[in-house]
Amino acid sequence: MIGGGPAGATSAALLARRGHRVVLAEKDAHPRFHIGESLLPMNLPIFERLGVAREVARIGVKKRGADFTGEADGARYTTMHFRRALGDSPGFAYEVRRSELDALLFANAATAGATTLENTEVLDIAREGDGSFGVMLRDATGNELRHQTRFVVDASGRDTLLAGRRGWKRRNRAHASAALFGHFRGVARRPDSNQGNISIYWFEHGWIWMIPLPDGVMSVGAVCRPAYLKTRKGAPPLAFLRQTLARVPDAMARCGAFEPVEPVRVTGNYSYRAARMAGPGFVLVGDAYAFIDPVFSSGVYLAMHGAEQAIPQVEAWLAGDRNAHRRAVRDFQRSVRRGLSAFGWFIYRFNSPGMRRLFRRPRNRLRVEQAVISLLSGDVFRDNGVHRRLRLFHALYRVASMTTPGKSLKSWMQRKETVNHEFR
Ligand SMILES: Cc1cc2nc3c(=O)[nH]c(=O)nc-3n(C[C@H](O)[C@H](O)[C@H](O)COP(=O)(O)OP(=O)(O)OC[C@H]3O[C@@H](n4cnc5c(N)ncnc54)[C@H](O)[C@@H]3O)c2cc1C
């Protein structure tokens, strides 16, 4: 198992608990910083199955929904509450420090019986004559070791070990963007029971997030398009983040006197997916397979869901049942693609005038708004009427776009190349 983030730790815990011998190698040592702090309600049942629900509740801030604001909206925002979702998805989620969440998931894998190695980097993997894999590792002391395994789960995140080495990674160059983010004190929260909600702000060149973390800290970040980033011209990340916040009055008003708790970080945020997701004796889960823009906080949930869905194919392979393995791979691929395309459709239109309008003035005719809330909750893998209603939303979006044809055409042209490259 390569990588001790949410995907790797989930697969490791579940497989170990089912009696398999699992080695989980993580190149860093927990706790370590990671971005991706806002979780979705549908994460909760997975935490239950892993047996960590109470611990996650202890480290998390309750997130009851998401609010959306634009540059021209002043202090007006729309809140979508998870309790209004269709069906029985949980009515809340958590915002967490990933250092804490990932450390507890990693420890849980060890408790389940996996051998967990920190400061241990997987350098390479080679298939042996008998179909097993030789895995080259470098441990904390710099020693290189070789480990033999019958199945490899690549959960190496955006390092994309297998996809990178095998030339499978397909980058969406049209969606090149970067994120600047940090942890701050002194940022105002939303009032009352909404104080744990994520806030999302549209602005012309991307979007901004505010994620309330424990101890009065707020994670604040901006995901920006390349043309806008060029205007940074060597400005320090903190100054550029401030400049970006100043474009949205409500964001600026909340952050006016903010104090960084640590240096602002910058990361590339390229969307990609791998040409292969699974095959004989291997599977790619989480960001090791695909990364999509994080505007709907889907990353951790998709990673953990995929890690769980990968278990049948691992077991079929280890049992030597090739037909069952092929079937399990087919089901897995269908499920992963379904999740990515449900989110992808919204993500690539997120900054368009039609989408802004529908999010800013939601209408619940035929329970379409509730279906969107189900999507925001991560409830995209079940056949509970969500997808049917999301297709209606797609139609409403087309109509809404026709009412502002000039602006919609401009935004469509910006988006066209992106969508052509992505999850269709
Ligand atoms: C700017 C930004 C904001 C985001 N915001 C959110 C959000 O609010 N909510 C959300 O759900 N998601 C968010 N995401 C996405 C989220 O970070 C990821 O989708 C999620 O972490 C994927 O989990 P994973 O286990 O697949 O990978 P990771 O969490 O990246 O874990 C991979 C692990 O593998 C280890 N590793 C890598 N290579 C090797 C190797 N060769 N050997 C051993 N170990 C290795 C790494 O050290 C790491 O610990 C965001 C992403 C970005 C870039």
Ligand as a Chemical Component Dictionary entry (heavy atoms), coordinates in Angstrom:
data_LIG
# 
_chem_comp.id                   LIG 
_chem_comp.type                 NON-POLYMER 
_chem_comp.pdbx_formal_charge   0 
_chem_comp.three_letter_code    LIG 
# 
loop_
_chem_comp_atom.comp_id 
_chem_comp_atom.atom_id 
_chem_comp_atom.alt_atom_id 
_chem_comp_atom.type_symbol 
_chem_comp_atom.charge 
_chem_comp_atom.model_Cartn_x 
_chem_comp_atom.model_Cartn_y 
_chem_comp_atom.model_Cartn_z 
_chem_comp_atom.pdbx_ordinal 
LIG C1  C1  C 0 -5.953  23.588 -2.663 1  
LIG C2  C2  C 0 -6.673  22.322 -2.312 2  
LIG C3  C3  C 0 -7.775  22.365 -1.480 3  
LIG C4  C4  C 0 -8.466  21.183 -1.151 4  
LIG N1  N1  N 0 -9.560  21.238 -0.336 5  
LIG C5  C5  C 0 -10.246 20.103 -0.049 6  
LIG C6  C6  C 0 -11.344 20.114 0.861  7  
LIG O1  O1  O 0 -11.703 21.144 1.434  8  
LIG N2  N2  N 0 -11.986 18.945 1.107  9  
LIG C7  C7  C 0 -11.598 17.769 0.516  10 
LIG O2  O2  O 0 -12.218 16.737 0.758  11 
LIG N3  N3  N 0 -10.551 17.739 -0.319 12 
LIG C8  C8  C 0 -9.851  18.859 -0.602 13 
LIG N4  N4  N 0 -8.762  18.801 -1.412 14 
LIG C9  C9  C 0 -8.396  17.497 -2.003 15 
LIG C10 C10 C 0 -7.735  16.590 -0.966 16 
LIG O3  O3  O 0 -6.575  17.211 -0.483 17 
LIG C11 C11 C 0 -7.377  15.258 -1.607 18 
LIG O4  O4  O 0 -8.359  14.873 -2.523 19 
LIG C12 C12 C 0 -7.194  14.131 -0.579 20 
LIG O5  O5  O 0 -6.175  14.455 0.319  21 
LIG C13 C13 C 0 -6.883  12.814 -1.304 22 
LIG O6  O6  O 0 -6.527  11.808 -0.391 23 
LIG P1  P1  P 0 -5.469  10.677 -0.842 24 
LIG O7  O7  O 0 -5.358  9.749  0.297  25 
LIG O8  O8  O 0 -5.814  10.190 -2.172 26 
LIG O9  O9  O 0 -4.095  11.480 -1.038 27 
LIG P2  P2  P 0 -3.241  12.279 0.037  28 
LIG O10 O10 O 0 -4.080  12.795 1.114  29 
LIG O11 O11 O 0 -2.413  13.254 -0.706 30 
LIG O12 O12 O 0 -2.300  11.163 0.665  31 
LIG C14 C14 C 0 -1.240  10.608 -0.089 32 
LIG C15 C15 C 0 -0.145  10.192 0.868  33 
LIG O13 O13 O 0 0.831   9.434  0.151  34 
LIG C16 C16 C 0 2.114   9.791  0.587  35 
LIG N5  N5  N 0 3.048   9.447  -0.494 36 
LIG C17 C17 C 0 3.150   10.030 -1.709 37 
LIG N6  N6  N 0 4.089   9.411  -2.448 38 
LIG C18 C18 C 0 4.578   8.412  -1.679 39 
LIG C19 C19 C 0 5.596   7.431  -1.889 40 
LIG N7  N7  N 0 6.271   7.345  -3.043 41 
LIG N8  N8  N 0 5.875   6.560  -0.881 42 
LIG C20 C20 C 0 5.184   6.628  0.287  43 
LIG N9  N9  N 0 4.236   7.562  0.543  44 
LIG C21 C21 C 0 3.932   8.428  -0.431 45 
LIG C22 C22 C 0 1.998   11.282 0.871  46 
LIG O14 O14 O 0 3.015   11.726 1.762  47 
LIG C23 C23 C 0 0.601   11.362 1.472  48 
LIG O15 O15 O 0 0.616   11.251 2.876  49 
LIG C24 C24 C 0 -8.038  19.953 -1.704 50 
LIG C25 C25 C 0 -6.913  19.905 -2.542 51 
LIG C26 C26 C 0 -6.232  21.080 -2.838 52 
LIG C27 C27 C 0 -5.009  21.012 -3.723 53 
# 
loop_
_chem_comp_bond.comp_id 
_chem_comp_bond.atom_id_1 
_chem_comp_bond.atom_id_2 
_chem_comp_bond.value_order 
_chem_comp_bond.pdbx_ordinal 
LIG C1  C2  SING 1  
LIG C2  C3  SING 2  
LIG C2  C26 DOUB 3  
LIG C3  C4  DOUB 4  
LIG C4  N1  SING 5  
LIG C4  C24 SING 6  
LIG N1  C5  DOUB 7  
LIG C5  C6  SING 8  
LIG C5  C8  SING 9  
LIG C6  O1  DOUB 10 
LIG C6  N2  SING 11 
LIG N2  C7  SING 12 
LIG C7  O2  DOUB 13 
LIG C7  N3  SING 14 
LIG N3  C8  DOUB 15 
LIG C8  N4  SING 16 
LIG N4  C9  SING 17 
LIG N4  C24 SING 18 
LIG C9  C10 SING 19 
LIG C10 O3  SING 20 
LIG C10 C11 SING 21 
LIG C11 O4  SING 22 
LIG C11 C12 SING 23 
LIG C12 O5  SING 24 
LIG C12 C13 SING 25 
LIG C13 O6  SING 26 
LIG O6  P1  SING 27 
LIG P1  O7  DOUB 28 
LIG P1  O8  SING 29 
LIG P1  O9  SING 30 
LIG O9  P2  SING 31 
LIG P2  O10 DOUB 32 
LIG P2  O11 SING 33 
LIG P2  O12 SING 34 
LIG O12 C14 SING 35 
LIG C14 C15 SING 36 
LIG C15 O13 SING 37 
LIG C15 C23 SING 38 
LIG O13 C16 SING 39 
LIG C16 N5  SING 40 
LIG C16 C22 SING 41 
LIG N5  C17 SING 42 
LIG N5  C21 SING 43 
LIG C17 N6  DOUB 44 
LIG N6  C18 SING 45 
LIG C18 C19 SING 46 
LIG C18 C21 DOUB 47 
LIG C19 N7  SING 48 
LIG C19 N8  DOUB 49 
LIG N8  C20 SING 50 
LIG C20 N9  DOUB 51 
LIG N9  C21 SING 52 
LIG C22 O14 SING 53 
LIG C22 C23 SING 54 
LIG C23 O15 SING 55 
LIG C24 C25 DOUB 56 
LIG C25 C26 SING 57 
LIG C26 C27 SING 58 
# 
